Amino acid sequence: MNTAFAIAVPRDRRTVPGHVQSRPVDGRANIAAGLIFITPVLLGAYFATGVTALQLVMYGICLVAVLPHVGPFVASLRRNPANLLLVLLFTALAMSTSAAFARVPSPQAMLQAKALAATAVWASIYIVTFSSIRSRGDVLRLTQWINSACLIITASVYVSALLHIQGLPFGEVLEFRDGTFRAFGPLGDNVGFLLVLPALMSLVASRPLMFGAHLGALLLTATRGAMLCLAVGVLGYLLIVAAGSHRPTRKRMLWSVAAAAAVALAIWLSPVSAVLMGRLSNPSMRMMAIEMGIDAFQEHPLLGTGFNGFGNSRPAVVEDWLIPQQAENGLGRTQNQYIQTATDGGAVAFGCLLLFVLFTGRNALRVIHWPGATLQLVALQLWLISVLVGNQGSLWFLSSTASGFFIFAVAGLTSRVSAFAAEQSAPRRRLA
């Protein structure tokens, strides 16, 4: 495979952005791997302690890490539509937020601008991962770091649940009146979407015991959107197997099914099943927030309300007086990233996001069919597609969310490896 890289990518292109060479790693990939590992740790510490300094350290590390890569990333925009659309998306959101200064009080508009700036710094992991990868070895190293980080995240959910049973607080745990609970660990309630990633990695690698372990942690969170993402990812995996791109042994497939059934049975017999059934049957404010977001977009179709401006511009409802805390949390945003982006930045921002997702999905499919893709890399693409398609009840264009951080990291990795695949396929097409 290294020989194929050397043939596909001439040595005189090593300084041209968008190309990769097969020389040894120069340390840049280690920066991206360190960010992927250290930032979630700081995020969990920030959520556990509430110390604002930890949040500032996270943003500071991301900002310092991204600055050396801005130049090469800008040079790649001409050849990479996904990179260009991501920049255009944040540009559209910046324009709508600037227009909010003329429509809402200055302190409120300033808060929106600060939130957008923090989210842009948070999303800079996309630039770091894209610009850091220079060889196939960098790809392997980065995927292994992501896998290790996911193992720690899964363990943190189990530790949070076990310590809660012992009466010791650790991470976020929601306990109900009947004694049941939902455990999330130190990364908060968005961790369910991250747990889908190691579950898919174990499924693609035909590791039934690990698949069952990650699935158990996912069920402990009782996150409906994450369940939908997992279903999309498993469906995508079955389509890959049916297409012949991946051929697991029959024995390993049976073991994976058996492990999933065993975990599901254990959860069903435990008190956690009551939480799952309650989550599936009880209505929530998500549909109300989505409908209100659509109405807000129709009122401001061009410039939107500015970044995170929906919560302050929506009309008051009865829930604001009856259950004010739940209404503030459930109706503060539209609970859907596509509608939220349309509400924040208008039609232009929505179009940029939709095109970014489409080109990122195309990159992911190209990586899946790339002959040099490892099983871990294929699983990363399945997870990226599953969260972009199935994550309809949670936002990922937010600062200080672990799910959004990993989505941008994997999307940047996908964009870079897609360029690898395109470079390798070009000589083959010319030879044919």
NORZIRA-V565384 format. One record per residue. N is the residue number from 1. RES is the residue in three letters. BURIAL is b if it has 9 or more other ideal C-beta (glycine too) atoms within 8 Angstrom, else e. Layout:
# NORZIRA-V565384
n:N res:RES burial:BURIAL
n:N res:RES burial:BURIAL
This chain:
# NORZIRA-V565384
n:1 res:MET burial:e
n:2 res:ASN burial:e
n:3 res:THR burial:e
n:4 res:ALA burial:b
n:5 res:PHE burial:b
n:6 res:ALA burial:b
n:7 res:ILE burial:e
n:8 res:ALA burial:b
n:9 res:VAL burial:b
n:10 res:PRO burial:e
n:11 res:ARG burial:e
n:12 res:ASP burial:e
n:13 res:ARG burial:b
n:14 res:ARG burial:b
n:15 res:THR burial:e
n:16 res:VAL burial:e
n:17 res:PRO burial:e
n:18 res:GLY burial:e
n:19 res:HIS burial:b
n:20 res:VAL burial:b
n:21 res:GLN burial:b
n:22 res:SER burial:b
n:23 res:ARG burial:e
n:24 res:PRO burial:e
n:25 res:VAL burial:b
n:26 res:ASP burial:e
n:27 res:GLY burial:e
n:28 res:ARG burial:b
n:29 res:ALA burial:b
n:30 res:ASN burial:b
n:31 res:ILE burial:b
n:32 res:ALA burial:b
n:33 res:ALA burial:b
n:34 res:GLY burial:e
n:35 res:LEU burial:b
n:36 res:ILE burial:b
n:37 res:PHE burial:b
n:38 res:ILE burial:b
n:39 res:THR burial:b
n:40 res:PRO burial:b
n:41 res:VAL burial:e
n:42 res:LEU burial:b
n:43 res:LEU burial:b
n:44 res:GLY burial:b
n:45 res:ALA burial:b
n:46 res:TYR burial:b
n:47 res:PHE burial:b
n:48 res:ALA burial:b
n:49 res:THR burial:e
n:50 res:GLY burial:e
n:51 res:VAL burial:e
n:52 res:THR burial:e
n:53 res:ALA burial:e
n:54 res:LEU burial:b
n:55 res:GLN burial:b
n:56 res:LEU burial:e
n:57 res:VAL burial:b
n:58 res:MET burial:b
n:59 res:TYR burial:b
n:60 res:GLY burial:e
n:61 res:ILE burial:b
n:62 res:CYS burial:b
n:63 res:LEU burial:b
n:64 res:VAL burial:e
n:65 res:ALA burial:b
n:66 res:VAL burial:b
n:67 res:LEU burial:e
n:68 res:PRO burial:e
n:69 res:HIS burial:b
n:70 res:VAL burial:b
n:71 res:GLY burial:e
n:72 res:PRO burial:b
n:73 res:PHE burial:b
n:74 res:VAL burial:e
n:75 res:ALA burial:b
n:76 res:SER burial:b
n:77 res:LEU burial:b
n:78 res:ARG burial:e
n:79 res:ARG burial:e
n:80 res:ASN burial:b
n:81 res:PRO burial:e
n:82 res:ALA burial:b
n:83 res:ASN burial:b
n:84 res:LEU burial:b
n:85 res:LEU burial:b
n:86 res:LEU burial:b
n:87 res:VAL burial:b
n:88 res:LEU burial:b
n:89 res:LEU burial:b
n:90 res:PHE burial:b
n:91 res:THR burial:e
n:92 res:ALA burial:b
n:93 res:LEU burial:b
n:94 res:ALA burial:b
n:95 res:MET burial:b
n:96 res:SER burial:b
n:97 res:THR burial:b
n:98 res:SER burial:e
n:99 res:ALA burial:b
n:100 res:ALA burial:b
n:101 res:PHE burial:e
n:102 res:ALA burial:e
n:103 res:ARG burial:e
n:104 res:VAL burial:b
n:105 res:PRO burial:e
n:106 res:SER burial:e
n:107 res:PRO burial:e
n:108 res:GLN burial:b
n:109 res:ALA burial:b
n:110 res:MET burial:e
n:111 res:LEU burial:e
n:112 res:GLN burial:b
n:113 res:ALA burial:b
n:114 res:LYS burial:e
n:115 res:ALA burial:b
n:116 res:LEU burial:b
n:117 res:ALA burial:e
n:118 res:ALA burial:b
n:119 res:THR burial:b
n:120 res:ALA burial:b
n:121 res:VAL burial:b
n:122 res:TRP burial:b
n:123 res:ALA burial:b
n:124 res:SER burial:b
n:125 res:ILE burial:b
n:126 res:TYR burial:b
n:127 res:ILE burial:b
n:128 res:VAL burial:b
n:129 res:THR burial:b
n:130 res:PHE burial:b
n:131 res:SER burial:b
n:132 res:SER burial:b
n:133 res:ILE burial:b
n:134 res:ARG burial:b
n:135 res:SER burial:b
n:136 res:ARG burial:b
n:137 res:GLY burial:b
n:138 res:ASP burial:b
n:139 res:VAL burial:b
n:140 res:LEU burial:b
n:141 res:ARG burial:b
n:142 res:LEU burial:b
n:143 res:THR burial:b
n:144 res:GLN burial:b
n:145 res:TRP burial:b
n:146 res:ILE burial:b
n:147 res:ASN burial:b
n:148 res:SER burial:b
n:149 res:ALA burial:b
n:150 res:CYS burial:b
n:151 res:LEU burial:b
n:152 res:ILE burial:e
n:153 res:ILE burial:b
n:154 res:THR burial:b
n:155 res:ALA burial:e
n:156 res:SER burial:b
n:157 res:VAL burial:b
n:158 res:TYR burial:b
n:159 res:VAL burial:b
n:160 res:SER burial:b
n:161 res:ALA burial:b
n:162 res:LEU burial:e
n:163 res:LEU burial:b
n:164 res:HIS burial:b
n:165 res:ILE burial:e
n:166 res:GLN burial:e
n:167 res:GLY burial:e
n:168 res:LEU burial:e
n:169 res:PRO burial:e
n:170 res:PHE burial:b
n:171 res:GLY burial:b
n:172 res:GLU burial:b
n:173 res:VAL burial:b
n:174 res:LEU burial:e
n:175 res:GLU burial:e
n:176 res:PHE burial:b
n:177 res:ARG burial:e
n:178 res:ASP burial:e
n:179 res:GLY burial:e
n:180 res:THR burial:b
n:181 res:PHE burial:b
n:182 res:ARG burial:b
n:183 res:ALA burial:b
n:184 res:PHE burial:b
n:185 res:GLY burial:b
n:186 res:PRO burial:b
n:187 res:LEU burial:b
n:188 res:GLY burial:b
n:189 res:ASP burial:b
n:190 res:ASN burial:b
n:191 res:VAL burial:b
n:192 res:GLY burial:b
n:193 res:PHE burial:b
n:194 res:LEU burial:b
n:195 res:LEU burial:b
n:196 res:VAL burial:b
n:197 res:LEU burial:b
n:198 res:PRO burial:b
n:199 res:ALA burial:b
n:200 res:LEU burial:b
n:201 res:MET burial:b
n:202 res:SER burial:b
n:203 res:LEU burial:b
n:204 res:VAL burial:b
n:205 res:ALA burial:b
n:206 res:SER burial:b
n:207 res:ARG burial:b
n:208 res:PRO burial:b
n:209 res:LEU burial:e
n:210 res:MET burial:b
n:211 res:PHE burial:b
n:212 res:GLY burial:b
n:213 res:ALA burial:b
n:214 res:HIS burial:b
n:215 res:LEU burial:b
n:216 res:GLY burial:b
n:217 res:ALA burial:b
n:218 res:LEU burial:b
n:219 res:LEU burial:b
n:220 res:LEU burial:b
n:221 res:THR burial:b
n:222 res:ALA burial:b
n:223 res:THR burial:b
n:224 res:ARG burial:b
n:225 res:GLY burial:b
n:226 res:ALA burial:b
n:227 res:MET burial:b
n:228 res:LEU burial:b
n:229 res:CYS burial:b
n:230 res:LEU burial:b
n:231 res:ALA burial:b
n:232 res:VAL burial:b
n:233 res:GLY burial:b
n:234 res:VAL burial:b
n:235 res:LEU burial:e
n:236 res:GLY burial:b
n:237 res:TYR burial:b
n:238 res:LEU burial:e
n:239 res:LEU burial:e
n:240 res:ILE burial:b
n:241 res:VAL burial:b
n:242 res:ALA burial:e
n:243 res:ALA burial:e
n:244 res:GLY burial:e
n:245 res:SER burial:e
n:246 res:HIS burial:b
n:247 res:ARG burial:e
n:248 res:PRO burial:e
n:249 res:THR burial:e
n:250 res:ARG burial:e
n:251 res:LYS burial:e
n:252 res:ARG burial:b
n:253 res:MET burial:b
n:254 res:LEU burial:e
n:255 res:TRP burial:b
n:256 res:SER burial:b
n:257 res:VAL burial:b
n:258 res:ALA burial:b
n:259 res:ALA burial:b
n:260 res:ALA burial:b
n:261 res:ALA burial:e
n:262 res:ALA burial:b
n:263 res:VAL burial:b
n:264 res:ALA burial:b
n:265 res:LEU burial:e
n:266 res:ALA burial:b
n:267 res:ILE burial:b
n:268 res:TRP burial:e
n:269 res:LEU burial:e
n:270 res:SER burial:e
n:271 res:PRO burial:e
n:272 res:VAL burial:b
n:273 res:SER burial:b
n:274 res:ALA burial:b
n:275 res:VAL burial:b
n:276 res:LEU burial:b
n:277 res:MET burial:e
n:278 res:GLY burial:b
n:279 res:ARG burial:b
n:280 res:LEU burial:e
n:281 res:SER burial:e
n:282 res:ASN burial:e
n:283 res:PRO burial:e
n:284 res:SER burial:e
n:285 res:MET burial:b
n:286 res:ARG burial:b
n:287 res:MET burial:e
n:288 res:MET burial:b
n:289 res:ALA burial:b
n:290 res:ILE burial:b
n:291 res:GLU burial:e
n:292 res:MET burial:b
n:293 res:GLY burial:b
n:294 res:ILE burial:b
n:295 res:ASP burial:e
n:296 res:ALA burial:b
n:297 res:PHE burial:b
n:298 res:GLN burial:e
n:299 res:GLU burial:e
n:300 res:HIS burial:b
n:301 res:PRO burial:e
n:302 res:LEU burial:e
n:303 res:LEU burial:b
n:304 res:GLY burial:b
n:305 res:THR burial:b
n:306 res:GLY burial:b
n:307 res:PHE burial:b
n:308 res:ASN burial:b
n:309 res:GLY burial:b
n:310 res:PHE burial:b
n:311 res:GLY burial:b
n:312 res:ASN burial:e
n:313 res:SER burial:e
n:314 res:ARG burial:b
n:315 res:PRO burial:e
n:316 res:ALA burial:e
n:317 res:VAL burial:e
n:318 res:VAL burial:e
n:319 res:GLU burial:b
n:320 res:ASP burial:b
n:321 res:TRP burial:e
n:322 res:LEU burial:e
n:323 res:ILE burial:e
n:324 res:PRO burial:b
n:325 res:GLN burial:e
n:326 res:GLN burial:b
n:327 res:ALA burial:b
n:328 res:GLU burial:b
n:329 res:ASN burial:e
n:330 res:GLY burial:b
n:331 res:LEU burial:b
n:332 res:GLY burial:e
n:333 res:ARG burial:b
n:334 res:THR burial:b
n:335 res:GLN burial:b
n:336 res:ASN burial:b
n:337 res:GLN burial:b
n:338 res:TYR burial:b
n:339 res:ILE burial:b
n:340 res:GLN burial:b
n:341 res:THR burial:b
n:342 res:ALA burial:b
n:343 res:THR burial:b
n:344 res:ASP burial:b
n:345 res:GLY burial:b
n:346 res:GLY burial:b
n:347 res:ALA burial:e
n:348 res:VAL burial:b
n:349 res:ALA burial:b
n:350 res:PHE burial:b
n:351 res:GLY burial:e
n:352 res:CYS burial:b
n:353 res:LEU burial:b
n:354 res:LEU burial:b
n:355 res:LEU burial:b
n:356 res:PHE burial:b
n:357 res:VAL burial:b
n:358 res:LEU burial:e
n:359 res:PHE burial:b
n:360 res:THR burial:b
n:361 res:GLY burial:b
n:362 res:ARG burial:b
n:363 res:ASN burial:b
n:364 res:ALA burial:b
n:365 res:LEU burial:b
n:366 res:ARG burial:b
n:367 res:VAL burial:b
n:368 res:ILE burial:b
n:369 res:HIS burial:e
n:370 res:TRP burial:b
n:371 res:PRO burial:e
n:372 res:GLY burial:b
n:373 res:ALA burial:b
n:374 res:THR burial:e
n:375 res:LEU burial:b
n:376 res:GLN burial:b
n:377 res:LEU burial:b
n:378 res:VAL burial:b
n:379 res:ALA burial:b
n:380 res:LEU burial:b
n:381 res:GLN burial:b
n:382 res:LEU burial:b
n:383 res:TRP burial:b
n:384 res:LEU burial:b
n:385 res:ILE burial:b
n:386 res:SER burial:b
n:387 res:VAL burial:b
n:388 res:LEU burial:b
n:389 res:VAL burial:e
n:390 res:GLY burial:b
n:391 res:ASN burial:b
n:392 res:GLN burial:e
n:393 res:GLY burial:b
n:394 res:SER burial:b
n:395 res:LEU burial:b
n:396 res:TRP burial:b
n:397 res:PHE burial:b
n:398 res:LEU burial:b
n:399 res:SER burial:b
n:400 res:SER burial:b
n:401 res:THR burial:b
n:402 res:ALA burial:b
n:403 res:SER burial:b
n:404 res:GLY burial:b
n:405 res:PHE burial:b
n:406 res:PHE burial:b
n:407 res:ILE burial:b
n:408 res:PHE burial:b
n:409 res:ALA burial:b
n:410 res:VAL burial:b
n:411 res:ALA burial:b
n:412 res:GLY burial:b
n:413 res:LEU burial:b
n:414 res:THR burial:b
n:415 res:SER burial:b
n:416 res:ARG burial:b
n:417 res:VAL burial:b
n:418 res:SER burial:b
n:419 res:ALA burial:b
n:420 res:PHE burial:b
n:421 res:ALA burial:b
n:422 res:ALA burial:b
n:423 res:GLU burial:b
n:424 res:GLN burial:b
n:425 res:SER burial:e
n:426 res:ALA burial:b
n:427 res:PRO burial:b
n:428 res:ARG burial:e
n:429 res:ARG burial:e
n:430 res:ARG burial:e
n:431 res:LEU burial:e
n:432 res:ALA burial:e
